[in-house]
Amino acid sequence: MDMKTTPLPEKIAGLRVNGQRLWDSLMELAQIGATAKGGVCRLTLTDLDKQGRDLVSRWAREAGMTITIDKIGNGFLRRPGRNNSLPPVMTGSHIDTQPTGGKFDGNYGVLAGIEVVRTLNDAGIETEAPIEVAWWTNEEGSRFVPVMMGSGVFAKAFTLDHAYAATDTEGKTVKGELERIGYIGDEEPGDHPIGSYFETHIEQGPVLEDNAKTIGVVTGVLGIRWYDCVVTGMEAHAGPTPMALRKDALQVAARLMQEVVACAHRHPPHGRGTVGMVNVHPNSRNVIPGRVKFSIDLRNASDALCDAMDADIRSVAAKLSAESGLPIEITPVSAYPAQPFHADCVEAVGRAAEKLGYSHMQAVSGAGHDAVYMARLAPAGMIFIPCKDGISHNEIEDAKPEHIEAGCNVLLHAMLERAGVVRD
């Protein structure tokens, strides 16, 4: 049976989620770890995380779902289909937060999935394939590294033992904390089948809001290249040393920092160039800087474009070094490949937004999400909604109830297209 082309029954066309119920669930979950400034601090594998998992599990059981937990603590909440031999159409995200996190980052993606199931239950609709909602352990990486830990272990990006051995600032391990809160399961990570995967998320950036669009049809996640750059000059007294005889590392570094931004502009529309960390030596008021070390963060929509930006900034650095006579060393620190999403899932999201009458545009994700790892295993896509001023990882993170509802409606119809609907 071709899930992509099966026409949906007419009664499905008018199906909508209960936006108020979804909003109320988000607000109830946000009370677990609520902060005085209106945000949420619910770090992974803490007692508060356990309370959040327990609440979501209760809601899943009340919706008739079964729950499977794997060895890294990922949870899979299943609504059966008519043909349970088919791999499930899955959605999900995470419920851990940053120390100064908001109510919507990650949480929205999990609870939107619960609301899809509640809506199908209310309407008495049976899908051909099962529907599943996943929560992924430690997406944020604020207590334990690496980030996107649960989905990364699931996708075999790193080993379970590596994740288990990660420690927090108090020396507590991931394995120990999973055991302590009672969320270490029996299933081997990665053994759980996935037919296709969707993730609904606030954008965490300002593009949708700036373009007055309700839905972002996410085509992929930007590739990332991180570097350390060192410019070496010579310390000297700021007074006696004439300008023409200086070996000022900071002045050369400053020019290269500007070129990092210019490099992004030279590779539109999704080029990103950032210098976020600078160390000046000796950092003294009346000494000409002799050494500057700074970070370079380059991002773009494909690996080929990331390669082009790499070559660009290295070429500029070589030119600046030749002109100034100062050595410039650029050392790669880490790299994350660009991850395009599957055309079928991207198109399903776009069709749902169009059918439902929501303003929409194609978008890219500049941040990592669990969908990045899922896209390595199955057809995957993402749905973005705007967040106020593009702010996230902040207690003032906010989203409009009507956008929360719209994104969930798009998720509902995209998942139904992939799962198929059993006709009466």
Backbone torsions as a table, in degrees:
resi	resn	phi	psi	omega
1	MET	NA	127.1	-179.5
2	ASP	-86.4	104.1	-176.3
3	MET	-66.1	-26.4	-173.6
4	LYS	-73.8	-29.5	-170.8
5	THR	-110.7	-2.6	179.2
6	THR	-64.6	120.3	179.6
7	PRO	-64.0	140.2	177.7
8	LEU	-83.5	142.7	178.8
9	PRO	-59.0	155.4	-177.9
10	GLU	-59.5	-34.3	-177.6
11	LYS	-65.7	-20.0	179.7
12	ILE	-73.5	-29.0	-173.5
13	ALA	-57.5	-36.1	-177.4
14	GLY	-93.6	6.7	-176.1
15	LEU	-71.9	130.7	178.5
16	ARG	-137.3	151.2	178.0
17	VAL	-76.4	167.0	174.8
18	ASN	-91.3	96.0	-174.6
19	GLY	-62.3	-36.9	179.9
20	GLN	-66.6	-40.0	178.6
21	ARG	-63.7	-42.1	177.9
22	LEU	-63.2	-45.6	179.8
23	TRP	-61.1	-44.2	-179.8
24	ASP	-62.2	-37.4	177.7
25	SER	-65.4	-42.7	177.3
26	LEU	-60.1	-43.3	-178.8
27	MET	-68.7	-35.3	177.9
28	GLU	-68.0	-44.4	177.5
29	LEU	-62.2	-35.6	-178.4
30	ALA	-66.8	-15.5	176.7
31	GLN	-73.7	-19.5	178.1
32	ILE	-83.4	102.9	-175.3
33	GLY	91.0	17.1	-178.8
34	ALA	-59.7	140.1	179.2
35	THR	-106.1	162.1	-177.4
36	ALA	-62.5	-26.7	-178.3
37	LYS	-89.9	7.5	176.5
38	GLY	94.2	6.7	178.8
39	GLY	-100.6	-158.0	-178.4
40	VAL	-140.5	134.1	169.9
41	CYS	-121.6	97.5	-179.1
42	ARG	-133.9	80.4	-175.8
43	LEU	-70.3	151.5	-174.9
44	THR	-61.3	139.4	173.8
45	LEU	63.7	21.3	171.0
46	THR	-91.4	175.2	175.7
47	ASP	-60.4	-35.6	177.8
48	LEU	-66.2	-38.9	176.2
49	ASP	-61.6	-41.7	176.9
50	LYS	-59.1	-43.5	179.1
51	GLN	-62.4	-40.5	177.0
52	GLY	-63.8	-45.1	177.7
53	ARG	-61.6	-41.9	-179.9
54	ASP	-61.7	-41.3	-179.4
55	LEU	-65.9	-47.0	179.6
56	VAL	-63.1	-38.3	177.9
57	SER	-63.3	-40.8	178.6
58	ARG	-62.9	-44.5	178.3
59	TRP	-60.9	-39.3	179.7
60	ALA	-64.1	-44.9	179.8
61	ARG	-64.5	-39.3	177.7
62	GLU	-62.9	-26.7	177.2
63	ALA	-88.5	8.2	177.0
64	GLY	81.6	17.5	-176.9
65	MET	-93.1	149.5	171.6
66	THR	-96.6	156.5	-172.6
67	ILE	-125.7	130.9	173.7
68	THR	-121.4	133.3	176.8
69	ILE	-116.0	133.4	178.1
70	ASP	-97.4	-176.8	-170.5
71	LYS	-71.7	-14.3	175.6
72	ILE	-101.7	6.0	175.8
73	GLY	88.1	6.3	172.4
74	ASN	-64.9	140.8	179.3
75	GLY	-113.1	138.1	-180.0
76	PHE	-124.4	114.9	-174.4
77	LEU	-106.6	117.0	-164.7
78	ARG	-114.7	129.4	166.8
79	ARG	-106.2	118.1	-174.8
80	PRO	-66.3	155.8	172.7
81	GLY	-109.4	-178.1	176.9
82	ARG	-67.9	-36.6	-178.9
83	ASN	-113.9	90.4	-175.5
84	ASN	-78.6	0.7	171.8
85	SER	-80.7	-14.2	176.3
86	LEU	-75.7	145.0	174.8
87	PRO	-66.7	145.1	-174.2
88	PRO	-72.0	150.7	165.8
89	VAL	-85.7	118.0	-168.0
90	MET	-113.8	147.5	168.2
91	THR	-134.5	166.1	178.5
92	GLY	163.1	-176.5	178.1
93	SER	-173.6	-134.9	-176.3
94	HIS	-139.4	159.9	176.7
95	ILE	-120.2	1.9	170.4
96	ASP	-77.9	155.5	-176.9
97	THR	-128.6	171.7	168.8
98	GLN	-74.1	163.4	176.6
99	PRO	-57.9	-34.7	174.1
100	THR	-118.0	59.5	-175.5
101	GLY	-89.3	177.2	179.5
102	GLY	-111.4	-175.1	-175.1
103	LYS	-83.8	-14.3	-165.7
104	PHE	-114.5	-32.8	-177.5
105	ASP	-56.2	114.4	179.1
106	GLY	82.6	-54.3	-177.1
107	ASN	-55.3	-40.6	179.8
108	TYR	-57.7	-43.1	-177.5
109	GLY	-64.2	-36.7	178.5
110	VAL	-72.8	-47.9	-175.6
111	LEU	-73.3	-26.5	172.1
112	ALA	-62.2	-38.7	176.6
113	GLY	-64.3	-42.1	176.1
114	ILE	-60.9	-40.5	-179.8
115	GLU	-67.1	-35.2	174.6
116	VAL	-58.4	-46.0	-179.5
117	VAL	-65.1	-44.5	178.0
118	ARG	-58.1	-40.5	-179.5
119	THR	-65.8	-42.6	177.6
120	LEU	-63.6	-39.1	177.2
121	ASN	-62.9	-46.4	-179.1
122	ASP	-58.8	-38.0	-176.3
123	ALA	-87.9	-5.2	-179.5
124	GLY	66.4	34.8	-177.2
125	ILE	-97.3	129.7	175.1
126	GLU	-105.1	132.7	176.9
127	THR	-94.9	156.4	177.8
128	GLU	-68.3	-52.9	177.4
129	ALA	-92.9	155.6	175.2
130	PRO	-64.1	154.8	172.3
131	ILE	-109.3	133.8	176.9
132	GLU	-131.1	149.0	174.1
133	VAL	-118.5	129.4	-179.4
134	ALA	-114.0	142.0	159.2
135	TRP	-110.8	141.3	-177.8
136	TRP	-110.6	135.6	-176.7
137	THR	-72.7	135.9	168.9
138	ASN	52.5	54.7	173.6
139	GLU	-68.9	-38.8	-171.8
140	GLU	-69.6	-36.3	-178.6
141	GLY	71.8	19.5	-177.6
142	SER	-82.1	-25.1	176.2
143	ARG	-102.7	-40.3	179.5
144	PHE	-128.0	145.1	172.1
145	VAL	-113.0	151.0	11.2
146	PRO	-82.0	164.2	173.0
147	VAL	-68.1	164.2	-179.7
148	MET	49.5	44.7	-172.1
149	MET	-64.9	-51.4	-175.5
150	GLY	-62.6	-46.1	178.9
151	SER	-70.1	-31.9	178.1
152	GLY	-66.4	-42.2	175.5
153	VAL	-64.9	-42.0	179.1
154	PHE	-57.6	-40.5	-177.5
155	ALA	-88.3	5.2	179.4
156	LYS	64.4	27.0	174.5
157	ALA	-71.6	-28.7	170.7
158	PHE	-152.1	168.0	-169.1
159	THR	-85.5	159.3	175.0
160	LEU	-61.6	-41.2	-179.9
161	ASP	-62.6	-38.9	177.4
162	HIS	-61.9	-43.7	178.8
163	ALA	-66.6	-43.9	-179.6
164	TYR	-57.7	-34.8	-174.1
165	ALA	-81.2	-11.6	-179.1
166	ALA	-61.2	140.2	-178.2
167	THR	-121.7	153.9	173.8
168	ASP	-92.0	-171.5	-176.0
169	THR	-68.2	-16.9	178.4
170	GLU	-97.8	4.0	179.0
171	GLY	84.2	6.7	178.4
172	LYS	-78.4	140.9	-175.8
173	THR	-96.5	158.4	175.7
174	VAL	-59.6	-46.4	-178.1
175	LYS	-62.2	-45.1	-179.8
176	GLY	-61.7	-40.4	-179.4
177	GLU	-73.9	-34.8	172.9
178	LEU	-60.3	-44.0	178.8
179	GLU	-65.2	-41.3	-176.2
180	ARG	-63.4	-40.8	-178.3
181	ILE	-89.4	-2.1	174.5
182	GLY	79.5	29.0	-179.0
183	TYR	-125.2	43.8	171.7
184	ILE	-112.7	111.1	-173.3
185	GLY	-92.9	-171.8	-176.0
186	ASP	-100.9	-22.1	-174.1
187	GLU	-74.2	137.3	176.9
188	GLU	-69.3	128.7	177.9
189	PRO	-57.6	131.0	-179.4
190	GLY	98.5	-14.1	178.9
191	ASP	-77.4	-15.5	-177.2
192	HIS	-78.2	122.4	-177.5
193	PRO	-72.1	150.8	174.9
194	ILE	-136.3	125.4	176.2
195	GLY	-83.1	-46.4	172.8
196	SER	-158.1	163.7	-172.1
197	TYR	-139.7	133.9	174.4
198	PHE	-125.5	144.5	175.6
199	GLU	-132.9	126.2	178.9
200	THR	-101.3	135.0	-170.4
201	HIS	-154.6	149.5	165.4
202	ILE	-65.7	151.0	-173.7
203	GLU	-65.8	-33.6	-174.4
204	GLN	65.4	21.2	177.1
205	GLY	-154.4	176.4	-170.9
206	PRO	-99.7	4.9	-168.5
207	VAL	-67.5	-48.6	-178.5
208	LEU	-62.0	-45.4	179.0
209	GLU	-61.2	-42.0	-178.9
210	ASP	-64.8	-30.5	180.0
211	ASN	-97.3	4.6	179.2
212	ALA	54.6	45.5	177.7
213	LYS	-113.5	144.8	-177.9
214	THR	-86.7	-36.0	-174.4
215	ILE	-124.4	131.2	170.1
216	GLY	-100.5	119.9	176.2
217	VAL	-89.7	100.6	-168.0
218	VAL	-81.1	122.5	-178.0
219	THR	-91.2	-18.1	179.7
220	GLY	170.8	-179.9	-178.9
221	VAL	-116.2	135.1	-176.7
222	LEU	-62.8	142.5	168.9
223	GLY	-74.2	151.9	-175.4
224	ILE	-127.4	135.8	171.6
225	ARG	-127.2	122.3	177.0
226	TRP	-111.2	140.1	-179.1
227	TYR	-137.8	155.5	162.6
228	ASP	-107.3	133.2	178.9
229	CYS	-118.7	134.2	178.7
230	VAL	-125.6	123.8	173.3
231	VAL	-108.5	125.8	-176.0
232	THR	-113.0	122.1	176.4
233	GLY	-122.0	-133.1	-179.8
234	MET	-147.4	125.3	174.6
235	GLU	-66.6	142.3	176.4
236	ALA	-159.6	161.8	-179.0
237	HIS	-66.6	134.4	-175.5
238	ALA	-70.0	-21.4	-177.9
239	GLY	-87.3	-58.1	-173.6
240	PRO	-73.9	-14.1	-172.2
241	THR	-92.0	113.7	179.7
242	PRO	-61.8	153.1	-176.1
243	MET	-59.2	-39.2	-175.6
244	ALA	-71.1	-16.0	-176.2
245	LEU	-107.0	11.5	-177.6
246	ARG	-87.2	151.4	170.2
247	LYS	-118.9	72.6	-170.8
248	ASP	-86.9	103.6	-177.2
249	ALA	-64.7	-32.6	-175.8
250	LEU	-69.5	-37.8	-179.6
251	GLN	-65.5	-38.8	177.0
252	VAL	-69.3	-43.2	179.2
253	ALA	-61.0	-40.3	-179.1
254	ALA	-62.1	-39.5	177.7
255	ARG	-64.4	-40.8	-180.0
256	LEU	-68.9	-36.5	176.7
257	MET	-60.2	-41.3	177.0
258	GLN	-63.5	-34.6	179.5
259	GLU	-70.1	-26.1	174.9
260	VAL	-61.0	-44.1	177.6
261	VAL	-68.3	-43.1	179.6
262	ALA	-62.6	-35.6	178.6
263	CYS	-59.5	-42.0	178.1
264	ALA	-62.5	-40.4	178.1
265	HIS	-66.5	-27.4	179.0
266	ARG	-77.8	-7.7	-178.8
267	HIS	-130.4	63.2	-177.8
268	PRO	-77.7	170.7	-2.7
269	PRO	-90.4	-6.0	-171.9
270	HIS	-110.1	10.2	177.0
271	GLY	-64.5	138.9	176.7
272	ARG	-132.1	136.4	178.0
273	GLY	-140.7	123.4	-173.7
274	THR	-140.0	136.6	166.8
275	VAL	-112.7	112.8	-174.4
276	GLY	-111.8	-12.0	-176.0
277	MET	-139.9	129.5	-179.0
278	VAL	-135.5	135.0	175.9
279	ASN	-128.3	119.0	-178.3
280	VAL	-107.8	130.8	179.1
281	HIS	-118.3	130.8	8.1
282	PRO	-91.8	6.0	176.6
283	ASN	61.7	47.7	-179.6
284	SER	-120.4	141.8	-172.7
285	ARG	-57.5	-38.8	-173.5
286	ASN	-114.2	28.5	176.2
287	VAL	-123.2	130.1	174.9
288	ILE	-64.3	126.6	-177.3
289	PRO	-60.4	131.0	-179.3
290	GLY	-99.9	-15.8	-178.5
291	ARG	-155.6	132.2	176.5
292	VAL	-129.0	126.9	174.7
293	LYS	-116.6	130.3	179.2
294	PHE	-145.2	159.5	179.8
295	SER	-89.6	150.8	172.2
296	ILE	-127.7	129.0	177.5
297	ASP	-122.3	113.0	178.3
298	LEU	-115.1	137.2	-179.9
299	ARG	-141.7	148.6	172.5
300	ASN	-162.4	175.7	-167.6
301	ALA	-81.1	-11.9	178.5
302	SER	-142.4	158.9	177.8
303	ASP	-64.2	-34.4	179.4
304	ALA	-64.1	-40.4	178.2
305	LEU	-69.8	-35.8	174.7
306	CYS	-63.8	-39.8	176.4
307	ASP	-62.0	-41.2	-179.5
308	ALA	-65.1	-38.8	177.7
309	MET	-67.9	-37.1	175.9
310	ASP	-59.7	-49.1	-180.0
311	ALA	-63.6	-38.2	-180.0
312	ASP	-60.0	-53.8	-174.3
313	ILE	-69.6	-31.2	176.3
314	ARG	-67.8	-38.2	178.2
315	SER	-64.7	-43.4	178.7
316	VAL	-63.8	-41.5	179.9
317	ALA	-62.8	-41.1	179.2
318	ALA	-63.6	-39.1	178.9
319	LYS	-66.4	-43.8	179.1
320	LEU	-64.5	-37.3	178.4
321	SER	-65.0	-42.4	179.5
322	ALA	-65.3	-40.1	-178.9
323	GLU	-69.4	-38.9	-173.9
324	SER	-92.1	-22.3	-174.4
325	GLY	79.2	6.9	-179.7
326	LEU	-100.6	135.3	177.3
327	PRO	-65.6	139.6	174.8
328	ILE	-128.6	122.7	-179.1
329	GLU	-115.8	125.4	177.3
330	ILE	-115.4	118.0	-176.1
331	THR	-117.4	122.6	176.3
332	PRO	-62.8	138.5	178.2
333	VAL	-106.1	-48.5	176.8
334	SER	-160.5	161.0	-179.6
335	ALA	-145.1	138.7	177.2
336	TYR	-125.4	122.9	-176.8
337	PRO	-66.4	151.0	171.8
338	ALA	-63.3	146.1	-179.4
339	GLN	-126.6	98.5	173.9
340	PRO	-71.8	148.3	175.5
341	PHE	-91.9	161.1	-173.6
342	HIS	-69.8	134.9	-176.4
343	ALA	-57.1	-38.5	-178.7
344	ASP	-62.7	-40.4	-179.1
345	CYS	-74.0	-40.8	176.7
346	VAL	-59.0	-44.8	-178.8
347	GLU	-68.4	-34.2	177.8
348	ALA	-63.6	-40.8	177.0
349	VAL	-64.4	-45.6	179.8
350	GLY	-62.5	-41.1	179.1
351	ARG	-64.9	-40.9	179.9
352	ALA	-63.4	-44.9	179.4
353	ALA	-62.1	-41.6	179.8
354	GLU	-65.0	-47.1	-177.8
355	LYS	-62.6	-36.3	-177.8
356	LEU	-83.4	-6.2	175.5
357	GLY	79.8	23.1	179.4
358	TYR	-91.0	139.6	172.5
359	SER	-64.0	139.6	-174.7
360	HIS	-154.3	162.8	177.7
361	MET	-154.5	157.2	172.9
362	GLN	-71.4	146.2	-176.9
363	ALA	-144.1	160.5	171.3
364	VAL	-120.1	155.6	176.7
365	SER	-99.9	124.5	176.3
366	GLY	-88.0	-9.1	178.7
367	ALA	-111.9	157.9	177.1
368	GLY	-79.4	149.9	176.9
369	HIS	-143.4	163.5	178.3
370	ASP	-58.9	-26.8	178.8
371	ALA	-60.4	-23.8	178.0
372	VAL	-60.1	-46.9	179.9
373	TYR	-73.3	-35.8	179.2
374	MET	-64.4	-32.4	-179.2
375	ALA	-66.3	-17.9	175.3
376	ARG	-77.2	-16.9	-172.2
377	LEU	-110.0	-27.6	-173.5
378	ALA	-157.5	162.8	172.8
379	PRO	-55.5	131.7	-174.9
380	ALA	-141.1	157.1	176.4
381	GLY	-156.9	166.9	178.5
382	MET	-132.5	154.1	176.3
383	ILE	-122.4	124.6	176.1
384	PHE	-105.4	146.3	166.2
385	ILE	-124.5	159.6	-178.7
386	PRO	-68.7	152.6	166.5
387	CYS	-125.3	148.7	-171.2
388	LYS	-58.5	125.0	178.9
389	ASP	58.5	14.0	-179.1
390	GLY	69.9	16.6	-172.9
391	ILE	-89.4	131.6	173.8
392	SER	-146.8	175.2	-173.0
393	HIS	53.9	41.1	-175.1
394	ASN	-155.3	144.2	-177.9
395	GLU	-64.3	-20.5	179.6
396	ILE	-88.9	4.1	176.0
397	GLU	-48.2	134.0	-174.8
398	ASP	-150.2	153.1	176.3
399	ALA	-146.8	151.6	-178.5
400	LYS	-80.7	139.9	178.1
401	PRO	-54.9	-37.3	-179.1
402	GLU	-68.5	-30.2	175.7
403	HIS	-74.3	-39.4	175.4
404	ILE	-56.8	-45.7	179.8
405	GLU	-65.9	-42.8	-177.9
406	ALA	-62.1	-45.9	179.8
407	GLY	-61.0	-37.3	179.2
408	CYS	-70.7	-36.0	175.5
409	ASN	-62.8	-41.3	177.0
410	VAL	-63.5	-43.0	177.4
411	LEU	-58.5	-47.5	179.9
412	LEU	-53.7	-50.1	-175.0
413	HIS	-75.3	-31.9	175.6
414	ALA	-66.8	-41.7	179.5
415	MET	-67.4	-39.4	178.3
416	LEU	-63.6	-37.3	177.6
417	GLU	-60.7	-40.1	-178.6
418	ARG	-78.8	-35.1	-175.5
419	ALA	-82.9	-26.4	-175.9
420	GLY	79.4	147.6	-177.4
421	VAL	-115.6	132.3	177.0
422	VAL	-75.6	126.0	-179.3
423	ARG	-80.4	148.4	177.5
424	ASP	-64.6	NA	NA
